[in-house]
């Protein structure tokens, strides 16, 4: 199994990185990368999966966080992990409109991971 994730380089450019099932047959990093990409997508943006994505910018412009859609993503991806918690990070300044989400994961083999995702 494989997926692709967008990585921001130090010069600001974006690069696509392939993430595959590891040598032991574990798909945890594949599913985590897919969840991160799902949170970065706008709703309906994926040509393959209509249920992926959140209306992040539209919701922020309307002064409402897209909590419903983030919860839906958490429910959708939770069967792939022992524990999955997606929570929004408090904004650091009032002019920053892009929401940031913290993802805490315990993989099926007990590895704890924490990632912050700016949408």
C-alpha positions in Angstrom: 0.0 0.0 0.0 1.3 3.5 -0.7 0.2 7.1 -0.6 1.9 10.5 -1.3 2.4 13.4 1.0 3.2 17.0 0.3 6.3 18.3 2.1 7.3 21.9 2.3 11.0 22.5 1.7 13.1 25.1 3.4 12.9 27.3 0.3 9.1 27.2 0.4 8.6 24.9 -2.5 6.5 21.7 -2.2 7.6 18.2 -2.9 5.6 15.0 -3.1 7.0 12.1 -1.1 5.9 8.5 -1.5 5.1 6.6 1.8 4.8 2.8 1.5 4.0 -0.1 3.8 7.2 -0.8 5.7 9.3 -4.1 5.5 7.3 -5.6 8.3 3.9 -5.0 6.6 2.8 -2.1 8.8 0.6 0.5 7.2 0.5 3.0 10.1 2.7 5.7 8.4 0.6 5.3 5.2 -2.6 6.0 7.1 -1.1 8.8 9.1 0.1 10.5 5.8 -3.3 10.0 4.3 -5.0 11.6 7.3 -2.6 14.6 7.1 -3.4 15.0 3.4 -7.1 14.7 4.2 -6.9 17.6 6.6 -5.0 19.7 4.0 -7.6 19.1 1.3 -10.5 21.3 0.7 -13.8 19.4 0.9 -14.6 17.8 -2.4 -11.1 18.5 -3.8 -10.0 14.9 -4.1 -10.9 13.4 -7.5 -11.1 9.9 -5.9 -12.7 10.4 -2.5 -15.5 12.8 -2.1 -15.7 12.4 1.6 -12.0 13.6 2.2 -11.2 17.1 3.1 -12.4 19.9 5.3 -13.7 23.5 4.5 -11.0 25.1 6.6 -10.6 28.5 5.0 -14.3 29.0 4.3 -15.1 28.1 7.9 -12.5 30.5 9.3 -13.7 33.3 7.1 -17.2 32.7 8.6 -15.6 32.7 12.1 -16.5 29.0 12.6 -13.9 26.2 12.9 -14.6 23.1 10.8 -14.8 20.9 13.9 -17.6 18.7 12.4 -15.4 17.8 9.4 -12.3 17.2 11.5 -14.3 14.9 13.8 -15.6 13.0 10.7 -12.0 12.6 9.5 -11.0 11.3 13.0 -13.8 8.8 13.0 -12.9 7.7 9.5 -9.3 7.0 10.3 -9.5 5.8 13.9 -9.9 2.1 13.0 -6.3 2.1 11.6 -4.7 3.1 14.9 -4.8 2.0 18.6 -5.5 5.6 19.5 -6.1 8.7 17.4 -6.9 12.2 18.7 -7.2 15.2 16.4 -7.5 18.6 18.2 -7.3 22.2 17.1 -4.4 24.3 18.3 -5.1 27.7 19.7 -4.2 30.5 17.3 -0.9 32.3 18.1 -2.1 35.6 16.7 -5.3 37.1 15.6 -4.3 37.7 12.0 -3.4 34.0 11.3 -6.5 32.5 9.7 -5.2 29.1 8.8 -6.3 26.5 11.4 -3.6 24.2 12.8 -4.5 20.8 14.1 -2.5 18.5 16.5 -2.6 14.8 15.7 -1.7 12.3 18.4 -1.4 8.7 17.4 -0.6 5.5 19.0 0.1 3.0 16.3 -1.0 -0.7 16.4 2.5 -1.6 17.6 2.6 1.0 20.5 4.6 3.8 18.8 3.5 7.2 19.9 3.5 10.0 17.3 2.6 13.6 17.5 2.2 15.9 14.4 1.0 19.5 13.9 -0.8 20.1 10.6 -1.4 23.6 9.2 -4.4 23.4 6.8 
